[in-house]
Amino acid sequence: MSILEITRVAKTFPGANGGTVALQATDLSVQENDFITVLGPSGCGKSTLLRMVAGLDTPTTGSIELDGRPVLGPGADRGMVFQSYTLFPWLTVLQNVCFGLREKGMPLSDQHDLARQFIGKVGLEGFESHFPKQLSGGMQQRTALARALANNPRILLMDEPFGALDHQTRELMQELLEGIWEAERKTVLFVTHDIDEAIFMANRVVVMSARPGRIKCDLPVAIDHPRHYSVKTKPVFSDLKARLTEEIRVEVQRAIGMLALAA
Amino acid sequence: MKPLIAVGPGSRIALGIAFFILFFLVWAAATFGGFVSKTFLADPVTMVRSGYDLLANQGFAFDIGMTVWRVLGGFAIAAVLAVPLGVLMGAYKPVEAFFEPFVSFARYLPASAFIPLLILWAGIGEAQKLAVIFIGSFFQLVLMIAVSVGNTRRDLVEAAYTLGAGDRGIVTRVLMPSSAPEIAETLRMVLGWAWTYVIVAELIGASSGIGHMITDSQALLATDQIIFGIIVIGLIGLVTDFAFKAFNRKLFPWAQLGR
């Protein structure tokens, strides 16, 4: 069953010459328990699309519906993990994870129980009373993930959450997220420009074209769960990777002006 | 010495004290060496002696108490009103658009120029002193606090929204805590300025206070007492500043991390 319905959504940022078209009319439908990655070169409007789903930006035209209700602004039903480190620096890890729970008016002891569960799921037991600045980038993003999950959103939006991490840490984070998804089957919409990341975690990869962005193709990832990191060396993975590399390569060439715009 | 390389805590204190000693040595050399007339500049020893006399026999401690009370009183009134208004201005842009132009203008009105007017309105009593300090610090506080609150990281605000925070939650749970250390720092700085205003107010019309003692001493050409008064102001300023800094560090440990 489809829980998120994006219909003819386009975004134009105001400016000279009629503004900048960030996203052309886009349709996307997200099924319950699905894990979709949106893959595209920088500046293709994929983050804009995600921010509009979150309610942080408003579409210029088109509509976004979650469970049949139009998205009019941000809300707890759409949790988000950002690329930048957005833990509240004045709160400890535990207090950060409790932020949304407190907003819901949950009693403090329930908040702590639930928060500790999710802190455990991201492997941060023992760090409950640390401040964000005392944590590494990977630990901060794990806390941010726990904070978003503890709030039990209908859909989890992830905007290149591992983009600022080093390669090895990023791979471990992908495995952690994959493991959590396999256990919880939370619906995820994940934006990235990393092809391996897009394939490894997703059930569907949506490829976007260079600016102005539009959905170029939508490919299923036919790899069974649970996925072990060794799938990255399997033929089915490399075939898909080869295909996506071609799709993206053309878009990047266009984006940096190495290829004349196709008519 | 290399640019920007930190100095150890021990040598930091030693260097700081060394300059104080050097300052007193130059002063002593200038006065005891006879390079400056005693009428215009008293020597350090006379200064300390008459300082003791002021405290022991002339009730100078009462003057100090009065001045401290005025500064803290006027500043507290200004802070209690300026913090909420500054937070509202920083958080809500229409409120800012309403007050900001006037506050920016009022900030440049010199507090000391209001003294004659305030004497007409409130006499030379305590209300006039408090009013001078209020005018001198309120507008500065409001503007600086509004800027701190307005500069809150947008991504933190967005994260809070996606966690289900409402507008009220954004103000009380994101904007206020995130700018609290900077607000405390602003209070510390403006309290320093308030000290200047109180002395000016006491120089012009007062029957007690450090500034009053200084004007009295001027009539007697007692430069030793004037200098002692000035040094007392400096010392109180230094102590409150240290206390404020220590208090802020204690209150906002997270803001100190990784500095």
Interface residues (C-beta under 8 A of the other chain):
Chain A: A54 G55 L56 G73 P74 G75 A76 R78 G79 M80 F82 S84 T86 F88 P89 W90 L91 F99 G100 E103 K104 F131 P132 K133 Q134 A144 R147 A148 N151 L157
Chain B: D155 L156 E158 A159 A160 Y161 T162 L163 G164 A165 G166 G169 R173 V174 P177 S178 A180 F252 P253 W254 A255 L257 G258
